[in-house]
Amino acid sequence: MTSPPTERVRILLIDDHALFREGLARLLGAEPDFEMLVPCSSVDEALRVLDTTSADFVLLDYDLGNERGSRFLVQAREHGFTGKILVVTAGLSDSEAADLLRRGASGIFLKHNPPSLLSKAIRKVMEGEVWLDQRYLKAFLTEQLATEPPDRSRRLTDRERDVLRGVMEGQASKEIAARLQVSESSVKATLQQLFLKTGVRSRSQLVRVALEQYRDYL
């Protein structure tokens, strides 16, 4: 019996370098579960595409010549875009990376990584994961963020801290379970407790809350 075809992820690529943009579009377009929309070179061009075409995922270059990709994060949401956005960059300062996550990016991918890793990152983000290079994770955990400490009633248990660390490192529930030597269902139950305690619904939102409110507890 033939399995039903998997619905493909519709990807919009935004990058101001034509050679990189077209080459990456061809590489990703060869993946059976990806469908590439017409690549864009600017924020305004991409917003026009989103007004007429449905996209599930955006690969967003941060440095777009005379503008920054952070403008797209704000205006795409204003245009009603609810999909995932992965920032692709040659490098960012810690403050720039933190700002992108606070504005709703689902992760940051460095351009020196191989295309095969980018395909993996897209799939992970579509599954609700956060793709965050270890360099930026360490910076966020030591950065002095101007936020109030969480209420005592919202402090994390040892198990919640262990699971949250795994989420922030981009590990799947199965990988966290293996590291902690517990069942995958136990990890999923702890994740639900974390969602309830922090008032979020996804792993990406959980990471942002953790970076802003629970840094001292990790």
C-alpha positions in Angstrom: 0.0 0.0 0.0 1.4 3.4 -1.0 1.7 6.0 1.8 0.0 9.3 1.2 2.3 12.1 0.1 3.7 14.3 2.8 2.5 17.9 2.6 5.4 20.1 1.5 6.7 23.1 3.4 6.3 26.3 1.4 9.5 28.3 1.9 10.1 32.0 1.1 13.8 32.9 0.9 14.8 36.5 1.4 18.5 37.4 0.6 20.0 40.4 -1.3 22.8 38.4 -2.9 21.5 36.9 -6.1 24.1 34.1 -6.4 23.6 32.9 -2.9 19.8 33.3 -3.1 19.4 31.4 -6.4 21.9 28.6 -5.5 20.2 28.0 -2.1 16.8 28.0 -3.7 17.9 25.3 -6.1 19.4 23.2 -3.4 16.4 23.4 -1.1 14.0 22.9 -3.9 15.5 19.5 -4.6 14.3 18.3 -1.2 11.1 16.3 -1.6 9.3 17.9 1.3 10.2 21.5 0.4 8.5 23.8 -2.1 10.4 27.0 -2.8 8.4 30.2 -3.6 9.9 32.9 -5.8 13.0 34.2 -3.9 13.1 37.9 -2.8 15.9 40.4 -2.4 14.2 42.9 0.0 11.7 43.2 2.8 9.2 45.1 0.6 9.4 42.5 -2.2 8.8 39.7 0.3 5.8 41.4 1.9 4.2 41.7 -1.5 4.7 38.0 -2.1 3.1 37.2 1.3 0.1 39.4 0.4 -0.7 37.1 -2.5 0.9 33.7 -1.7 0.7 31.4 1.3 4.0 30.5 2.9 4.8 28.2 5.9 8.4 29.2 6.5 10.7 32.2 5.8 14.5 32.0 5.5 15.5 35.6 6.3 18.9 37.1 5.7 19.7 39.6 8.5 21.9 41.9 6.5 19.9 43.0 3.4 22.2 45.7 2.2 20.5 49.0 3.1 18.1 47.4 5.6 18.0 44.8 8.4 15.9 41.7 8.4 14.4 42.7 11.8 12.1 45.0 9.9 10.6 42.0 8.2 9.9 40.3 11.5 7.7 43.2 12.6 6.0 44.0 9.4 5.3 40.3 8.4 3.3 39.8 11.6 1.4 43.1 10.9 0.6 41.6 7.5 -0.9 38.5 9.2 2.0 36.1 8.6 1.9 33.3 11.2 4.5 30.9 9.9 8.0 30.2 11.1 11.0 32.6 10.5 14.6 31.4 10.6 17.3 34.1 10.4 20.2 33.2 8.2 23.3 35.3 8.8 27.1 35.4 8.5 27.2 36.7 12.1 25.4 38.8 14.7 26.2 40.6 17.9 24.7 39.1 21.1 22.3 42.1 21.4 21.1 41.7 17.7 20.5 38.0 18.2 18.5 38.6 21.4 16.4 41.3 19.7 15.6 38.9 16.8 14.3 36.2 19.1 12.3 38.7 21.1 10.7 39.9 17.8 9.6 36.4 17.0 12.4 34.6 15.1 12.3 30.8 15.6 16.1 30.6 15.5 19.4 31.8 14.0 21.4 29.8 11.4 25.0 30.7 10.5 25.8 30.8 6.8 29.1 28.9 7.2 27.2 25.7 8.0 26.5 23.2 5.2 23.2 23.1 3.3 22.3 19.7 4.7 22.3 21.2 8.2 20.0 24.0 7.0 17.5 21.4 5.7 17.6 19.8 9.2 17.2 23.2 10.9 14.1 23.9 8.8 12.5 20.6 9.6 13.3 21.0 13.3 11.8 24.5 13.4 8.7 23.3 11.6 8.3 20.6 14.4 8.3 23.4 17.0 11.9 23.4 17.9 14.2 26.4 18.2 17.4 26.4 16.1 20.0 28.4 18.1 23.7 28.2 17.5 25.5 27.3 20.8 27.5 30.6 20.5 24.4 32.7 21.0 22.8 30.4 23.6 25.8 30.8 25.9 25.7 34.6 25.3 22.0 34.8 26.3 22.5 32.7 29.4 25.1 35.2 30.7 23.6 38.4 29.3 22.1 40.8 31.9 18.5 41.1 30.8 16.4 43.9 32.3 13.6 41.7 33.6 12.0 41.1 37.0 12.8 37.7 38.6 9.9 35.1 38.4 7.6 34.7 41.3 8.6 32.0 43.9 5.5 30.0 42.9 6.9 29.8 39.3 10.4 28.6 40.1 11.5 25.5 38.3 11.9 22.0 39.8 15.2 20.1 39.1 13.4 18.0 36.4 11.9 21.1 34.8 15.4 22.7 34.7 16.9 19.6 33.1 14.3 19.4 30.5 14.4 23.1 29.7 18.2 22.9 29.3 17.6 20.2 26.7 15.0 22.2 24.8 17.4 25.2 24.7 20.1 23.0 23.3 17.7 22.0 20.5 17.3 18.4 21.7 14.1 16.4 20.8 12.1 14.9 23.6 13.6 11.4 22.8 17.1 12.8 23.2 16.3 14.6 26.5 14.8 11.3 27.8 17.9 9.3 26.9 20.2 11.9 28.6 18.1 12.0 31.8 17.5 8.2 31.7 13.7 8.7 31.9 10.8 7.8 29.6 9.9 10.1 26.6 6.4 10.4 28.0 7.9 11.7 31.3 9.8 14.4 29.3 6.6 15.3 27.4 4.7 15.6 30.7 7.4 17.9 32.1 7.2 20.0 28.9 3.5 20.4 29.4 4.1 21.5 33.0 6.6 24.1 31.7 4.1 25.3 29.1 1.5 25.7 31.8 3.9 27.4 34.3 5.2 29.9 31.7 1.9 30.5 29.8 3.3 29.5 26.4 2.3 27.0 23.7 5.5 26.2 21.8 9.1 25.4 22.4 10.3 28.6 20.7 8.1 30.7 23.0 9.4 28.6 26.0 13.0 29.4 25.1 12.3 33.1 24.9 10.6 33.1 28.3 13.5 31.1 29.8 16.1 33.5 28.4 14.2 36.5 29.7 12.8 35.3 33.0 14.5 32.1 34.2 18.2 32.7 33.3 19.3 32.7 36.9 17.6 29.3 37.5 19.3 27.4 34.7 
